[in-house]
Amino acid sequence: YRSGEAWNETGFNNAEFDSLLESALSIVDTDKRREVMAKIEKIMQDEGVIIQPIWLGLNRHYKDGVVGAEMHPSYEIYPDQLGWKA
């Protein structure tokens, strides 16, 4: 929903949202990013950009000793990056 982007089918335009989104994309620490994302989600809810009935819980299961099986942002699995811990 970033302003001016082709995939922003709603035409939503909010400078604070854009700034928070840019900030969230640069934060590596999950807990710190969660705080910024809460503000982003609140803007989306308050301004009626989306109807958000639930948040989907996502899980990734793998066996101990497997490396490269972390959750990817696009939920994709890259078999060429999977391996066993040495």
C-alpha atoms as an extended CHARMM CRD file, in Angstrom:
* protein
*
        86  EXT
         1         1  TYR       CA              0.0000000000        0.0000000000        0.0000000000  PROA      1               0.0000000000
         2         2  ARG       CA              3.0040000000        2.2920000000       -0.4160000000  PROA      2               0.0000000000
         3         3  SER       CA              2.0730000000        5.5700000000       -2.1230000000  PROA      3               0.0000000000
         4         4  GLY       CA              2.4570000000        5.6450000000       -5.8860000000  PROA      4               0.0000000000
         5         5  GLU       CA              3.3130000000        1.9610000000       -6.3590000000  PROA      5               0.0000000000
         6         6  ALA       CA              1.7520000000       -0.0770000000       -9.1590000000  PROA      6               0.0000000000
         7         7  TRP       CA              0.5560000000       -2.8010000000       -6.7640000000  PROA      7               0.0000000000
         8         8  ASN       CA             -1.2680000000       -0.2610000000       -4.5570000000  PROA      8               0.0000000000
         9         9  GLU       CA             -4.6580000000       -0.9870000000       -6.1040000000  PROA      9               0.0000000000
        10        10  THR       CA             -6.4290000000        1.0500000000       -3.4060000000  PROA      10              0.0000000000
        11        11  GLY       CA             -4.6960000000        4.3220000000       -4.2720000000  PROA      11              0.0000000000
        12        12  PHE       CA             -3.8650000000        4.6960000000       -0.5640000000  PROA      12              0.0000000000
        13        13  ASN       CA             -1.5400000000        7.6400000000        0.0250000000  PROA      13              0.0000000000
        14        14  ASN       CA             -0.1510000000        8.3360000000        3.5060000000  PROA      14              0.0000000000
        15        15  ALA       CA              3.2970000000        9.8470000000        4.1570000000  PROA      15              0.0000000000
        16        16  GLU       CA              3.4570000000        8.5420000000        7.7490000000  PROA      16              0.0000000000
        17        17  PHE       CA              2.6440000000        5.0130000000        6.5340000000  PROA      17              0.0000000000
        18        18  ASP       CA              5.3300000000        5.2420000000        3.8320000000  PROA      18              0.0000000000
        19        19  SER       CA              7.9020000000        6.4390000000        6.3730000000  PROA      19              0.0000000000
        20        20  LEU       CA              7.0430000000        3.6950000000        8.8750000000  PROA      20              0.0000000000
        21        21  LEU       CA              7.1560000000        1.0660000000        6.1360000000  PROA      21              0.0000000000
        22        22  GLU       CA             10.5970000000        2.2260000000        5.0270000000  PROA      22              0.0000000000
        23        23  SER       CA             11.7380000000        2.0690000000        8.6450000000  PROA      23              0.0000000000
        24        24  ALA       CA             10.2830000000       -1.4280000000        9.2050000000  PROA      24              0.0000000000
        25        25  LEU       CA             12.0540000000       -2.7440000000        6.1120000000  PROA      25              0.0000000000
        26        26  SER       CA             15.3980000000       -1.6570000000        7.5650000000  PROA      26              0.0000000000
        27        27  ILE       CA             14.9790000000       -3.1940000000       11.0500000000  PROA      27              0.0000000000
        28        28  VAL       CA             16.6050000000       -6.6020000000       11.4780000000  PROA      28              0.0000000000
        29        29  ASP       CA             15.5460000000       -7.1970000000       15.1010000000  PROA      29              0.0000000000
        30        30  THR       CA             12.1430000000       -8.9150000000       15.0770000000  PROA      30              0.0000000000
        31        31  ASP       CA             10.8930000000       -7.3860000000       18.3300000000  PROA      31              0.0000000000
        32        32  LYS       CA             11.8450000000       -3.8460000000       17.2930000000  PROA      32              0.0000000000
        33        33  ARG       CA             10.2740000000       -4.3410000000       13.8520000000  PROA      33              0.0000000000
        34        34  ARG       CA              7.1110000000       -5.6780000000       15.5210000000  PROA      34              0.0000000000
        35        35  GLU       CA              6.6540000000       -2.3230000000       17.2880000000  PROA      35              0.0000000000
        36        36  VAL       CA              6.8110000000       -0.4080000000       13.9930000000  PROA      36              0.0000000000
        37        37  MET       CA              4.5620000000       -2.9320000000       12.2500000000  PROA      37              0.0000000000
        38        38  ALA       CA              1.9190000000       -2.4540000000       14.9530000000  PROA      38              0.0000000000
        39        39  LYS       CA              1.7800000000        1.2570000000       14.0320000000  PROA      39              0.0000000000
        40        40  ILE       CA              1.5500000000        0.3930000000       10.3240000000  PROA      40              0.0000000000
        41        41  GLU       CA             -1.2690000000       -2.0820000000       10.9680000000  PROA      41              0.0000000000
        42        42  LYS       CA             -3.1440000000        0.4770000000       13.0810000000  PROA      42              0.0000000000
        43        43  ILE       CA             -2.9820000000        3.0350000000       10.2470000000  PROA      43              0.0000000000
        44        44  MET       CA             -4.2980000000        0.4520000000        7.7950000000  PROA      44              0.0000000000
        45        45  GLN       CA             -7.1730000000       -0.4380000000       10.1180000000  PROA      45              0.0000000000
        46        46  ASP       CA             -8.0600000000        3.1470000000       11.1090000000  PROA      46              0.0000000000
        47        47  GLU       CA             -8.0210000000        4.5290000000        7.5850000000  PROA      47              0.0000000000
        48        48  GLY       CA            -10.0040000000        1.6520000000        6.1140000000  PROA      48              0.0000000000
        49        49  VAL       CA             -7.3490000000        0.5230000000        3.6500000000  PROA      49              0.0000000000
        50        50  ILE       CA             -8.0980000000       -3.1120000000        4.3540000000  PROA      50              0.0000000000
        51        51  ILE       CA            -10.5930000000       -5.1720000000        6.2730000000  PROA      51              0.0000000000
        52        52  GLN       CA             -8.4720000000       -7.2820000000        8.5760000000  PROA      52              0.0000000000
        53        53  PRO       CA            -10.5800000000       -9.9300000000       10.3060000000  PROA      53              0.0000000000
        54        54  ILE       CA             -7.6210000000      -12.0720000000       11.4510000000  PROA      54              0.0000000000
        55        55  TRP       CA             -3.8660000000      -12.3610000000       11.3730000000  PROA      55              0.0000000000
        56        56  LEU       CA             -2.6900000000      -15.6190000000        9.8820000000  PROA      56              0.0000000000
        57        57  GLY       CA             -0.3100000000      -17.6350000000       12.0390000000  PROA      57              0.0000000000
        58        58  LEU       CA              2.5070000000      -19.1660000000       10.0090000000  PROA      58              0.0000000000
        59        59  ASN       CA              4.7910000000      -21.9870000000       11.0600000000  PROA      59              0.0000000000
        60        60  ARG       CA              7.8340000000      -23.6350000000        9.5510000000  PROA      60              0.0000000000
        61        61  HSD       CA              8.7080000000      -27.1350000000       10.7270000000  PROA      61              0.0000000000
        62        62  TYR       CA             12.0340000000      -28.8130000000       10.1720000000  PROA      62              0.0000000000
        63        63  LYS       CA             14.3020000000      -31.3310000000       11.8530000000  PROA      63              0.0000000000
        64        64  ASP       CA             17.0900000000      -30.3140000000       14.2370000000  PROA      64              0.0000000000
        65        65  GLY       CA             20.3900000000      -30.1000000000       12.4340000000  PROA      65              0.0000000000
        66        66  VAL       CA             18.9200000000      -28.7150000000        9.2040000000  PROA      66              0.0000000000
        67        67  VAL       CA             20.3190000000      -25.3640000000        8.0780000000  PROA      67              0.0000000000
        68        68  GLY       CA             18.8240000000      -22.9910000000        5.5270000000  PROA      68              0.0000000000
        69        69  ALA       CA             15.2100000000      -23.7830000000        6.4620000000  PROA      69              0.0000000000
        70        70  GLU       CA             14.3600000000      -20.4410000000        8.0460000000  PROA      70              0.0000000000
        71        71  MET       CA             11.0170000000      -18.8290000000        7.1630000000  PROA      71              0.0000000000
        72        72  HSD       CA             11.4000000000      -16.8440000000        3.9420000000  PROA      72              0.0000000000
        73        73  PRO       CA              9.4100000000      -13.5570000000        3.6580000000  PROA      73              0.0000000000
        74        74  SER       CA              7.6090000000      -14.9200000000        0.5810000000  PROA      74              0.0000000000
        75        75  TYR       CA              7.0620000000      -18.3450000000        2.2560000000  PROA      75              0.0000000000
        76        76  GLU       CA              9.1800000000      -20.0390000000       -0.3780000000  PROA      76              0.0000000000
        77        77  ILE       CA             11.4990000000      -22.9960000000        0.2090000000  PROA      77              0.0000000000
        78        78  TYR       CA             14.8240000000      -23.0930000000       -1.5960000000  PROA      78              0.0000000000
        79        79  PRO       CA             16.0220000000      -26.7330000000       -1.5920000000  PROA      79              0.0000000000
        80        80  ASP       CA             19.4430000000      -25.6910000000       -2.8760000000  PROA      80              0.0000000000
        81        81  GLN       CA             19.9790000000      -23.7880000000        0.3970000000  PROA      81              0.0000000000
        82        82  LEU       CA             19.0300000000      -26.6990000000        2.6980000000  PROA      82              0.0000000000
        83        83  GLY       CA             21.7290000000      -28.7950000000        4.3160000000  PROA      83              0.0000000000
        84        84  TRP       CA             22.8580000000      -30.6150000000        7.4260000000  PROA      84              0.0000000000
        85        85  LYS       CA             24.7520000000      -28.8800000000       10.2010000000  PROA      85              0.0000000000
        86        86  ALA       CA             28.4010000000      -29.9410000000       10.1400000000  PROA      86              0.0000000000
